[in-house]
Amino acid sequence: MLKPPIILPIAPSKQWQLTQCCLLIGLAALSYWVAGELALLATLVLGAVIGWHAYTRQPKGVLSLTATGALFQGRWLMSGGALSEEFQVRCDYLGPWLIGLYVGQQRIWLWPDSVSTQHLREVRKFFHQPGR
């Protein structure tokens, strides 16, 4: 019997933003200590540009996950209510707080604040393989 699909409403994560900001501050402090004020400025500017680019590319939307045998598929819910084409979904990190998925070629990290607790629990059950 087929399991019903898991519907994941994904929002941008504030925890991810905080982690990236802390890493940038640490890198800026290290660059100032090693190379001076010019390196500090270059690190902050480059870090802000890369951070903004990564923030705008953070996945958001609704993802529908289904399983057929040992294969997992996912579809994005488009703005008009239609489903996108089907992508193969692969879970390569299944931790207690963080889940790493590949939906087609796109990398998605499910942080505790980007998806509800109940949905994270369902995804863990979906991808958990006992004995591994």
Sequence and secondary structure as in RCSB ss.txt:
>XXXX:A:sequence
MLKPPIILPIAPSKQWQLTQCCLLIGLAALSYWVAGELALLATLVLGAVIGWHAYTRQPKGVLSLTATGALFQGR
WLMSGGALSEEFQVRCDYLGPWLIGLYVGQQRIWLWPDSVSTQHLREVRKFFHQPGR
>XXXX:A:secstr
     EEEEE   HHHHHHHHHHHHHHHHHHHHHH HHHHHHHHHHHHHHHHHHHHTS  EEEEEEEETTEEEEE
EE TTS B   EEEEEEEE SS EEEEETTEEEEE TTTS HHHHHHHHHHH  TT 
